[in-house]
C-alpha cells in the first residue's frame, strides 16, 4: 500500500514534541498515524532501550483496530512490544489505575471496571414486599435520606451513572452543576460523595472514575508518571476531540512529569460525545497555544468530491482553513435533495436504493434522527410496548441488525442477551467478565449465529411470537429456568394497545434497513466511517434532539454546536453520493439558496417511477 506525501503530511511526520494535528474529514488521518508509527519504531530501535516504546491511543476499539490494520497494510508487519495500540480507557486502567490502586488503601486492593454504567444505577435498586404482599421497586436504605426539594428521592432525578467527578474534585450531573430549584446543592454533593465512596469501598468503579483516580495517583505519587514517561516516551492520542477534561489533565500531568512527545490528533468538528464528557474546546485551546504546542493541519480531503465538501463546509467557522478535494474517484453523481411528506418517505428510500444499485455503490447508509421520523420513513406504526422487560426489544433489535448485514453488531448484541440468560442472578461485573471471555469462544459464537438465523418468525402475532421465542431461547441456550418476557395483559393509554397482541410482530417492529438491506442508523453509528453513499433525513420540528434545515448555518466566529457537528459528521461520510431529505415545507428556492450549485432536487414524478 502506497502512502502519498504532501507538505502537510511531511510536516506531521517530521514533527516531534508537543503536537496538535487538526485533520479534516477524509484527510487520511489514520494512514498518517500508521506511517508515523513505522518511522518512530525504526527510530526507537537505535535510540531507546528494549523496554521503551510508543503508545498510540484512540477513543474506541473500532478506531484502535483501524490503526493496527492500517499499520499492517503499510508495513507488512504487526506493531508489537514494546509498543502499544490501545483505547485511552484501557491504557489508563492497565498502566495507572489497576496496578497502583492499592496505594489508595481502600478495602479492595484491585478494583473492577464497570463498562456498563447502567449497573451504577441498578446496584442501588431493590425489590421488597409491601404491606399487601405485593412486590415493589425500592432503593437501598442508605439512599433514603437524600431528598430533592419536591420530597422525591434524589436518585430519581439525578441517576448515579450520570454523576461524575470533575478535575477539581467537584461533582456534576452530565457535566453541569445540579439545579438549585430541584435540590439543595449540599444535599447533592453529600449524595454524590456517598455514591463514589460506596463504589470505592466495593472496588467497583466506572471508566470515568478510573480516569479521575489515575489523575489523583499521578498527583500524589509522581514517580508513577516518571516511570510511565520512560516506558512510553511518545504518546499519540487519536480522536483527541472526544477526550474529557480529566483525560486532558492526566496527559498534561504526564508531560509535566517527563513525557517529551505528546500528540493530540483529531477534528473538533467531529466531536459528538459531550454526553460522555468530550470537550472539544480543550483540543482547540491547545491547537491555538503556539507557545506550548505545535499546531498542524491536514486539509486535503481524499474521500469526497468538492461538491460534497462544500455542503458540510457551510458549518465551518469563518477563517478556518478551506478543505480541498484530493480524491481521484469522482463518478460525477450530484448531491441529491429530496422533499418528503407524511406518505412519500418510503418512496424516497426506494429511489435512493435504486440510485445506489445503478451506480454499483455497496457501502451505503441511511441516517435519521429520532424514532418518529424513522417510523414514518419505514411506514411503521406508532411505537408500542407489549412487554415489561427490555429483553424482547433487544432480541428484535439484534435480529434486525443481523438481517441488515450488521453481523458484528448483531453478534455483540445477542451475546450480551445470551450471557444474561445463562448467568441469572450474577453480579453485573461477573456477567461482563463472562461476556468478555466468551467473545473469543468460536463454538459459542457459532451458537449465537444459529440463534439469530433461527429465531421464530416475525410473521407470527406478538402473542404467539412471545411464547415461541421464550421456548426457543430456553431450548437453544439449554437453560434450567423458563424465559419470561413479561407480556402485558392490559392496555395503557399512549403506550400499549392490547389489541396488537393478535397482530403480526413485523407490523409494529419494522426492520432497521431498506429493501436493499441498506442499514438505517444514527449519526453516531456512522462516525469514523468512509461510505460510498449516505442519505440523511432532516426533521421538520425543532427539538433538542432533532436536526433541521435551519441548523445548516455558517458558524461565523463561533464554534458550531453539537447539533451542527452531528450534521457535519453525517455529510462528510460519503465518497460518491450525498443525499439529503428535507420536509416538503422547505421550498426549492430555499434549498437552492442554501446549497447553491451542485445539487439535484428530485421531483415527485421521479419518485413515482
C-alpha positions as CSV (number, residue, x, y, z in Angstrom):
1,X,0.0,0.0,0.0
2,X,1.4,3.4,-1.1
3,X,1.4,6.5,1.1
4,X,1.3,9.8,-0.8
5,X,3.4,12.5,0.7
6,X,2.4,16.2,0.6
7,X,3.9,19.1,2.6
8,X,1.2,18.9,5.3
9,X,1.8,15.2,5.8
10,X,5.5,15.6,5.7
11,X,5.4,18.3,8.4
12,X,3.4,15.9,10.7
13,X,5.8,13.0,10.1
14,X,8.8,15.2,10.9
15,X,7.3,16.9,14.0
16,X,8.4,15.8,17.5
17,X,7.5,17.2,20.9
18,X,4.0,18.5,21.8
19,X,1.8,18.4,18.7
20,X,-1.8,19.1,17.9
21,X,-2.8,17.8,14.4
22,X,-6.2,19.2,13.2
23,X,-7.2,16.7,10.5
24,X,-10.3,17.3,8.3
25,X,-12.7,14.6,7.2
26,X,-11.2,12.2,4.7
27,X,-7.7,13.5,5.2
28,X,-6.1,10.1,5.7
29,X,-5.5,10.7,9.4
30,X,-5.3,7.0,10.3
31,X,-2.9,6.3,7.4
32,X,-0.7,9.2,8.5
33,X,-0.6,7.9,12.1
34,X,0.3,4.4,10.9
35,X,3.1,5.8,8.7
36,X,4.5,7.8,11.6
37,X,4.4,4.7,13.8
38,X,6.5,3.0,11.2
39,X,9.1,5.8,11.4
40,X,9.1,6.0,15.2
41,X,9.5,2.3,15.8
42,X,12.6,2.4,13.5
43,X,14.0,5.3,15.5
44,X,13.4,3.5,18.7
45,X,15.4,0.5,17.7
46,X,18.6,2.6,17.9
47,X,17.8,5.5,20.3
48,X,15.8,3.7,23.1
49,X,16.2,0.5,25.1
50,X,14.3,-2.7,24.6
51,X,11.5,-1.7,27.0
52,X,10.6,1.9,25.8
53,X,8.0,2.3,23.1
54,X,5.2,4.3,21.6
55,X,1.7,4.3,22.9
56,X,-0.9,5.0,20.3
57,X,-4.3,5.5,21.9
58,X,-7.8,6.1,20.5
59,X,-11.3,6.7,21.8
60,X,-12.9,3.5,20.6
61,X,-12.0,-0.1,19.9
62,X,-13.0,0.3,16.3
63,X,-10.6,3.3,15.8
64,X,-7.8,1.3,17.6
65,X,-8.3,-1.7,15.3
66,X,-8.2,0.6,12.2
67,X,-4.8,1.9,13.2
68,X,-3.5,-1.6,13.7
69,X,-4.9,-2.7,10.3
70,X,-3.5,0.3,8.5
71,X,-0.1,-0.2,10.1
72,X,0.0,-3.8,8.9
73,X,-1.1,-2.8,5.4
74,X,1.7,-0.2,5.1
75,X,4.5,-2.2,6.8
76,X,3.5,-5.8,6.2
77,X,4.2,-6.4,10.0
78,X,2.4,-6.2,13.3
79,X,3.3,-3.5,15.8
80,X,4.3,-5.4,18.9
81,X,6.2,-5.0,22.2
82,X,7.5,-2.6,23.5
83,X,4.9,-0.5,21.6
84,X,1.2,-0.4,22.4
85,X,-2.0,0.4,20.4
86,X,-5.0,0.7,22.8
87,X,-8.0,2.6,23.8
88,X,-7.5,5.6,26.1
89,X,-9.6,3.9,28.8
90,X,-7.8,0.6,28.6
91,X,-4.4,2.4,28.8
92,X,-5.3,4.3,31.9
93,X,-6.7,1.2,33.5
94,X,-3.8,-1.0,32.6
95,X,-0.9,1.3,33.4
96,X,-2.2,3.5,36.2
97,X,-5.4,2.7,38.0
98,X,-5.3,-1.1,38.3
99,X,-1.6,-1.6,39.2
100,X,-1.5,1.3,41.6
101,X,-5.0,1.4,43.1
102,X,-3.6,-0.3,46.3
103,X,-1.9,3.0,47.1
104,X,-5.3,4.5,47.9
105,X,-5.5,2.0,50.8
106,X,-9.2,1.0,50.1
107,X,-10.8,-2.2,51.2
108,X,-10.4,-3.6,47.7
109,X,-6.8,-3.6,46.6
110,X,-7.7,-4.1,42.9
111,X,-11.0,-2.7,41.6
112,X,-13.3,-4.0,38.8
113,X,-14.0,-1.6,36.0
114,X,-17.8,-1.3,35.2
115,X,-18.2,-0.8,31.4
116,X,-22.0,-0.9,31.6
117,X,-22.8,2.2,33.5
118,X,-26.4,1.3,33.9
119,X,-25.2,-1.1,36.6
120,X,-24.2,2.0,38.7
121,X,-28.0,2.6,39.0
122,X,-29.1,-0.9,39.4
123,X,-26.7,-1.6,42.3
124,X,-28.9,0.7,44.5
125,X,-32.2,-0.7,43.5
126,X,-34.0,-3.5,45.4
127,X,-37.3,-5.4,45.4
128,X,-39.4,-5.5,48.6
129,X,-42.8,-6.7,49.7
130,X,-45.4,-4.1,50.7
131,X,-48.0,-4.5,53.4
132,X,-50.3,-6.2,50.9
133,X,-47.6,-8.7,50.0
134,X,-47.0,-7.2,46.5
135,X,-43.5,-6.9,45.1
136,X,-42.4,-3.3,44.8
137,X,-39.4,-1.5,43.4
138,X,-37.3,0.4,46.0
139,X,-33.9,1.7,47.0
140,X,-31.3,0.6,49.5
141,X,-31.7,2.2,52.9
142,X,-28.6,4.3,52.8
143,X,-30.1,6.4,49.9
144,X,-33.4,7.1,51.6
145,X,-32.2,10.2,53.4
146,X,-31.3,12.1,50.3
147,X,-34.3,14.1,49.2
148,X,-34.9,16.6,46.5
149,X,-37.0,19.7,47.1
150,X,-40.2,18.0,45.9
151,X,-39.5,15.4,48.6
152,X,-38.8,12.7,46.0
153,X,-35.6,10.7,46.4
154,X,-32.8,12.5,44.7
155,X,-31.9,9.1,43.0
156,X,-34.9,9.5,40.7
157,X,-33.8,13.0,39.5
158,X,-30.0,12.5,39.4
159,X,-29.2,9.0,38.3
160,X,-25.8,7.7,39.7
161,X,-24.5,6.7,36.3
162,X,-24.7,10.4,35.1
163,X,-22.9,11.9,38.0
164,X,-19.2,12.5,37.5
165,X,-16.2,13.9,39.3
166,X,-14.5,16.9,37.6
167,X,-10.8,17.7,37.6
168,X,-11.1,19.9,40.7
169,X,-12.9,17.1,42.6
170,X,-16.4,18.6,42.4
171,X,-19.5,16.6,41.4
172,X,-21.6,17.4,38.4
173,X,-24.6,15.8,36.6
174,X,-24.0,15.3,32.9
175,X,-21.2,17.8,33.3
176,X,-23.4,20.5,34.8
177,X,-24.0,21.7,38.4
178,X,-27.2,20.5,40.0
179,X,-30.3,22.7,39.5
180,X,-30.8,24.6,42.8
181,X,-34.5,24.8,42.2
182,X,-34.6,21.0,42.3
183,X,-32.2,20.1,45.0
184,X,-30.1,21.7,47.7
185,X,-26.5,21.8,46.4
186,X,-25.1,20.5,49.7
187,X,-27.6,17.5,49.6
188,X,-26.5,16.8,46.0
189,X,-22.8,16.8,47.0
190,X,-23.4,14.6,50.0
191,X,-25.4,12.2,47.8
192,X,-22.7,12.1,45.1
193,X,-19.9,11.6,47.6
194,X,-21.8,8.8,49.2
195,X,-22.2,7.1,45.8
196,X,-18.5,7.5,45.0
197,X,-17.3,6.3,48.4
198,X,-19.6,3.3,48.2
199,X,-18.2,2.3,44.8
200,X,-14.6,2.6,46.0
201,X,-15.3,0.5,49.2
202,X,-16.7,-2.3,47.0
203,X,-13.9,-1.9,44.4
204,X,-16.4,-1.2,41.6
205,X,-15.6,1.9,39.5
206,X,-16.6,3.3,36.1
207,X,-14.2,4.4,33.4
208,X,-14.9,8.0,34.4
209,X,-13.9,7.1,38.0
210,X,-10.8,5.4,36.7
211,X,-9.5,8.5,34.9
212,X,-10.1,10.7,38.0
213,X,-8.4,8.1,40.2
214,X,-5.5,7.8,37.8
215,X,-5.0,11.6,37.8
216,X,-5.2,11.6,41.6
217,X,-2.5,8.9,41.7
218,X,-0.2,10.8,39.4
219,X,-0.5,13.9,41.6
220,X,0.1,12.1,44.9
221,X,2.7,9.7,43.6
222,X,4.6,11.4,40.8
223,X,7.0,8.5,40.4
224,X,4.2,6.7,38.6
225,X,4.3,9.4,35.9
226,X,8.1,9.4,35.8
227,X,8.1,5.7,35.2
228,X,5.3,5.8,32.6
229,X,7.2,8.6,30.7
230,X,10.2,6.2,30.5
231,X,8.1,3.3,29.4
232,X,6.2,5.3,26.8
233,X,8.3,8.4,25.9
234,X,6.0,9.0,22.9
235,X,2.2,9.0,23.3
236,X,-0.2,9.6,20.3
237,X,-3.8,10.3,21.2
238,X,-6.1,9.7,18.2
239,X,-9.7,11.1,18.1
240,X,-8.5,13.6,20.7
241,X,-11.5,15.9,20.1
242,X,-13.5,13.3,22.2
243,X,-11.3,13.3,25.2
244,X,-12.6,14.6,28.5
245,X,-11.3,17.4,30.8
246,X,-10.0,14.7,33.2
247,X,-8.2,12.9,30.4
248,X,-6.6,16.1,29.2
249,X,-5.4,16.9,32.7
250,X,-4.0,13.4,33.0
251,X,-1.9,13.7,29.8
252,X,-0.8,17.2,30.8
253,X,0.3,15.8,34.1
254,X,2.4,13.1,32.3
255,X,4.0,15.8,30.2
256,X,4.8,17.7,33.4
257,X,6.4,14.5,34.9
258,X,8.7,13.9,31.9
259,X,6.7,12.8,28.8
260,X,8.6,14.5,26.0
261,X,6.5,13.6,23.0
262,X,2.7,14.0,23.2
263,X,0.4,14.2,20.2
264,X,-3.3,15.1,20.1
265,X,-4.8,14.2,16.7
266,X,-8.4,14.8,15.7
267,X,-11.0,17.1,14.2
268,X,-13.0,19.2,16.8
269,X,-15.8,19.5,14.2
270,X,-16.4,15.7,14.7
271,X,-16.8,15.8,18.4
272,X,-20.1,14.1,19.2
273,X,-19.6,12.8,22.7
274,X,-20.4,15.7,25.1
275,X,-22.8,13.3,26.8
276,X,-19.7,11.1,27.5
277,X,-17.6,14.1,28.7
278,X,-16.0,15.0,25.4
279,X,-14.8,18.6,25.5
280,X,-13.6,19.8,22.0
281,X,-12.7,23.3,23.4
282,X,-9.7,21.8,25.1
283,X,-8.4,20.5,21.8
284,X,-9.0,23.9,20.2
285,X,-7.2,25.7,23.1
286,X,-4.1,23.5,22.7
287,X,-4.1,24.0,18.9
288,X,-4.2,27.8,19.4
289,X,-1.4,27.8,22.0
290,X,1.6,28.4,19.8
291,X,4.0,28.8,22.8
292,X,3.4,25.3,24.2
293,X,2.1,23.3,21.3
294,X,2.9,22.9,17.6
295,X,-0.4,23.2,15.7
296,X,-0.5,21.4,12.3
297,X,-3.2,20.8,9.7
298,X,-4.4,18.2,7.2
299,X,-6.8,20.0,4.9
300,X,-6.8,17.7,1.8
301,X,-9.9,15.5,1.6
302,X,-9.1,12.3,-0.2
303,X,-12.6,10.9,0.2
304,X,-15.1,13.2,-1.3
305,X,-15.5,15.4,-4.4
306,X,-15.7,19.2,-3.8
307,X,-19.5,19.5,-4.1
308,X,-19.9,17.2,-1.1
309,X,-17.1,19.1,0.8
310,X,-18.8,22.4,0.0
311,X,-22.1,21.1,1.7
312,X,-20.5,20.3,5.1
313,X,-18.1,23.2,4.9
314,X,-21.1,25.5,5.3
315,X,-20.9,24.7,9.0
316,X,-17.2,25.6,9.5
317,X,-16.1,28.7,11.3
318,X,-15.2,31.8,9.3
319,X,-11.4,32.0,8.8
320,X,-10.8,28.2,9.2
321,X,-8.5,26.7,6.5
322,X,-10.5,25.7,3.5
323,X,-10.9,21.9,2.8
324,X,-10.0,21.0,-0.8
325,X,-10.7,17.7,-2.6
326,X,-7.8,15.4,-3.4
327,X,-10.0,12.4,-4.4
328,X,-9.4,10.8,-7.8
329,X,-12.5,8.6,-8.0
330,X,-15.3,11.1,-8.8
331,X,-18.1,9.4,-10.6
332,X,-20.0,12.6,-11.1
333,X,-23.1,12.0,-9.0
334,X,-24.8,15.2,-7.9
335,X,-25.8,15.9,-4.3
336,X,-29.4,14.7,-4.4
337,X,-32.1,16.6,-2.4
338,X,-35.5,15.1,-1.6
339,X,-38.6,16.8,-0.1
340,X,-40.6,14.4,2.0
341,X,-44.2,14.4,3.4
342,X,-46.2,12.0,5.6
343,X,-46.6,9.5,2.8
344,X,-43.7,9.6,0.3
345,X,-40.8,8.8,2.7
346,X,-40.7,5.1,1.7
347,X,-40.6,6.2,-2.0
348,X,-37.5,8.3,-1.2
349,X,-35.8,5.3,0.4
350,X,-36.7,3.2,-2.7
351,X,-35.3,5.9,-5.0
352,X,-32.1,6.1,-3.1
353,X,-31.8,2.3,-3.1
354,X,-32.2,2.3,-6.9
355,X,-29.5,5.1,-7.3
356,X,-27.1,3.0,-5.3
357,X,-27.8,-0.1,-7.4
358,X,-27.4,1.8,-10.7
359,X,-24.0,3.3,-9.6
360,X,-22.9,0.0,-8.0
361,X,-22.4,1.5,-4.7
362,X,-22.0,-1.1,-2.0
363,X,-21.2,0.6,1.3
364,X,-24.3,2.7,1.9
365,X,-26.2,4.0,4.9
366,X,-29.4,5.9,5.7
367,X,-29.3,8.2,8.8
368,X,-32.2,9.5,10.7
369,X,-32.5,11.5,14.0
370,X,-35.4,10.4,16.1
371,X,-37.7,7.3,16.1
372,X,-40.8,9.2,14.9
373,X,-39.2,10.2,11.6
374,X,-37.6,6.7,11.3
375,X,-41.0,5.1,11.7
376,X,-42.6,7.5,9.2
377,X,-39.8,6.7,6.7
378,X,-40.3,3.0,7.0
379,X,-44.1,3.3,7.1
380,X,-44.1,1.9,10.6
381,X,-47.0,2.3,13.1
382,X,-46.6,4.1,16.3
383,X,-44.3,2.6,18.9
384,X,-45.9,0.0,21.2
385,X,-44.5,-1.6,24.3
386,X,-46.1,-5.0,24.8
387,X,-43.6,-6.3,27.3
388,X,-42.4,-5.2,30.7
389,X,-38.8,-6.4,30.3
390,X,-36.4,-4.9,27.8
391,X,-35.2,-8.4,26.8
392,X,-37.5,-9.0,23.8
393,X,-36.9,-5.5,22.4
394,X,-33.2,-6.1,22.5
395,X,-33.7,-9.5,20.7
396,X,-35.7,-7.9,18.0
397,X,-33.1,-5.2,17.5
398,X,-30.3,-7.8,17.3
399,X,-32.3,-9.7,14.6
400,X,-32.9,-6.6,12.6
401,X,-29.1,-5.9,12.7
402,X,-28.5,-9.4,11.5
403,X,-30.9,-9.2,8.7
404,X,-29.5,-5.8,7.7
405,X,-26.0,-7.3,7.3
406,X,-24.7,-5.6,10.5
407,X,-23.4,-9.0,11.6
408,X,-20.7,-7.9,14.0
409,X,-23.2,-5.6,15.8
410,X,-25.8,-8.3,15.8
411,X,-23.5,-10.9,17.4
412,X,-22.4,-8.4,20.0
413,X,-26.0,-7.6,20.9
414,X,-27.2,-11.2,21.1
415,X,-24.1,-12.3,23.1
416,X,-25.0,-9.8,25.8
417,X,-28.5,-11.1,25.9
418,X,-27.4,-14.8,26.0
419,X,-24.9,-14.2,28.8
420,X,-27.6,-12.6,30.9
421,X,-29.8,-15.6,30.4
422,X,-27.2,-18.3,31.1
423,X,-25.9,-16.5,34.2
424,X,-29.1,-15.5,36.1
425,X,-28.6,-13.8,39.5
426,X,-24.9,-13.0,39.0
427,X,-23.4,-9.6,39.7
428,X,-23.1,-7.4,36.6
429,X,-19.3,-7.3,37.0
430,X,-19.2,-11.1,36.7
431,X,-21.6,-11.1,33.8
432,X,-19.5,-8.7,31.9
433,X,-16.4,-10.8,32.6
434,X,-18.1,-13.9,31.3
435,X,-19.3,-11.9,28.2
436,X,-15.7,-10.9,27.5
437,X,-14.4,-14.5,28.0
438,X,-17.0,-15.8,25.6
439,X,-16.2,-13.2,22.9
440,X,-13.3,-15.4,21.5
441,X,-15.2,-18.7,22.0
442,X,-15.8,-19.9,18.4
443,X,-18.3,-22.6,19.5
444,X,-20.3,-20.1,21.4
445,X,-20.2,-17.6,18.5
446,X,-21.4,-20.2,16.1
447,X,-24.3,-20.9,18.5
448,X,-25.2,-17.2,18.5
449,X,-25.2,-17.1,14.7
450,X,-27.5,-20.0,14.5
451,X,-29.7,-18.5,17.2
452,X,-30.1,-15.3,15.2
453,X,-30.7,-17.2,12.0
454,X,-33.4,-19.5,13.5
455,X,-35.3,-17.1,15.7
456,X,-39.1,-17.5,15.4
457,X,-40.5,-15.6,12.5
458,X,-41.7,-12.0,13.0
459,X,-44.7,-13.0,10.8
460,X,-46.3,-14.5,14.0
461,X,-48.6,-12.5,16.1
462,X,-46.9,-10.7,19.1
463,X,-48.6,-13.1,21.5
464,X,-47.5,-16.2,19.6
465,X,-44.0,-14.9,19.0
466,X,-43.6,-14.2,22.7
467,X,-44.5,-17.8,23.6
468,X,-42.4,-19.4,20.8
469,X,-39.4,-17.1,21.4
470,X,-39.4,-17.8,25.2
471,X,-39.4,-21.6,24.5
472,X,-36.8,-21.2,21.7
473,X,-34.3,-19.4,23.9
474,X,-34.7,-21.9,26.8
475,X,-34.0,-24.8,24.4
476,X,-31.2,-23.3,22.4
477,X,-29.3,-22.0,25.4
478,X,-30.1,-25.1,27.5
479,X,-31.5,-23.0,30.3
480,X,-32.7,-24.6,33.6
481,X,-35.4,-21.9,34.1
482,X,-38.1,-20.7,31.8
483,X,-37.6,-17.4,30.0
484,X,-40.3,-14.8,30.7
485,X,-40.7,-11.6,28.6
486,X,-43.5,-10.5,31.0
487,X,-46.1,-9.7,28.3
488,X,-48.5,-7.0,29.3
489,X,-52.2,-8.0,29.6
490,X,-53.9,-4.6,29.9
491,X,-53.9,-1.6,27.7
492,X,-52.1,1.5,28.7
493,X,-53.1,4.8,27.2
494,X,-50.4,6.1,24.8
495,X,-48.1,3.2,25.5
496,X,-49.8,-0.1,24.7
497,X,-53.0,-1.3,23.0
498,X,-53.8,-4.8,24.0
499,X,-55.4,-5.4,20.5
500,X,-51.9,-5.5,18.9
501,X,-51.1,-8.8,20.6
502,X,-53.1,-10.5,17.9
503,X,-51.3,-8.6,15.1
504,X,-48.1,-9.6,13.3
505,X,-45.0,-8.6,15.2
506,X,-43.4,-7.3,11.9
507,X,-46.2,-4.6,11.7
508,X,-45.1,-3.0,14.9
509,X,-41.4,-3.7,15.0
510,X,-40.2,-2.8,11.4
511,X,-36.8,-3.7,10.1
512,X,-34.0,-1.1,10.5
513,X,-32.8,-1.4,6.9
514,X,-34.2,-0.7,3.5
515,X,-35.4,-3.2,0.9
516,X,-31.9,-3.4,-0.5
517,X,-30.6,-4.0,3.1
518,X,-29.1,-0.6,3.5
519,X,-28.8,-0.1,7.3
520,X,-30.9,2.7,8.8
521,X,-28.9,4.1,11.7
522,X,-27.9,7.2,13.7
523,X,-25.1,9.6,13.0
524,X,-23.1,8.2,16.0
525,X,-23.1,4.8,14.3
526,X,-21.5,6.2,11.1
527,X,-18.9,8.4,12.8
528,X,-15.5,7.5,11.6
529,X,-16.7,5.5,8.6
530,X,-15.9,6.1,5.0
531,X,-19.1,5.2,3.0
532,X,-19.9,5.0,-0.7
533,X,-23.2,6.9,-0.1
534,X,-25.4,8.3,2.6
535,X,-29.0,9.5,2.8
536,X,-29.6,11.9,5.7
537,X,-33.2,12.7,6.8
538,X,-33.7,16.0,8.5
539,X,-36.6,16.6,10.9
540,X,-39.4,19.1,10.4
541,X,-40.0,20.2,14.0
542,X,-37.3,21.9,16.2
543,X,-36.4,19.8,19.2
544,X,-33.3,19.5,21.3
545,X,-32.7,16.0,19.7
546,X,-33.7,16.9,16.1
547,X,-31.6,18.2,13.2
548,X,-33.4,20.6,10.9
549,X,-32.8,22.6,7.7
550,X,-32.3,25.8,9.8
551,X,-29.4,24.1,11.7
552,X,-27.3,24.1,8.5
553,X,-25.9,27.6,9.0
554,X,-22.4,29.2,8.9
555,X,-20.9,29.4,12.4
556,X,-19.4,32.8,11.9
557,X,-16.8,33.3,14.6
558,X,-18.5,30.8,16.9
559,X,-17.6,27.1,17.2
560,X,-20.6,25.0,15.9
561,X,-23.0,23.5,18.4
562,X,-23.0,19.7,18.9
563,X,-26.2,19.5,16.8
564,X,-24.4,21.2,13.9
565,X,-21.4,18.9,14.4
566,X,-23.8,15.9,14.1
567,X,-24.8,17.3,10.7
568,X,-21.1,17.9,9.8
569,X,-20.2,14.3,10.6
570,X,-23.1,12.8,8.6
571,X,-22.5,15.0,5.5
572,X,-18.8,14.2,5.4
573,X,-19.0,10.4,5.3
574,X,-19.6,9.6,1.5
575,X,-17.1,9.1,-1.2
576,X,-19.6,9.3,-4.1
577,X,-23.2,10.1,-3.3
578,X,-24.6,12.5,-0.7
579,X,-28.4,12.6,-0.4
580,X,-30.4,14.9,1.8
581,X,-34.1,14.7,2.7
582,X,-35.9,17.7,4.0
583,X,-39.6,18.3,4.8
584,X,-41.8,19.5,2.0
585,X,-42.3,22.8,3.8
586,X,-38.8,23.7,2.7
587,X,-39.1,25.3,-0.7
588,X,-36.9,24.7,-3.7
589,X,-35.8,28.3,-3.6
590,X,-34.7,27.9,0.0
591,X,-32.8,24.7,-0.9
592,X,-31.0,26.4,-3.9
593,X,-30.1,29.4,-1.8
594,X,-28.6,27.2,0.9
595,X,-26.6,24.8,-1.2
596,X,-26.2,26.8,-4.4
597,X,-24.8,24.8,-7.3
598,X,-24.1,21.0,-7.3
599,X,-27.4,19.8,-6.0
600,X,-30.2,18.0,-7.8
601,X,-33.7,18.3,-6.4
602,X,-35.6,15.1,-7.0
603,X,-39.2,15.7,-8.3
604,X,-42.3,13.8,-7.3
605,X,-42.5,12.2,-10.7
606,X,-39.0,10.8,-10.4
607,X,-40.0,9.2,-7.1
608,X,-43.1,7.5,-8.5
609,X,-41.3,5.9,-11.5
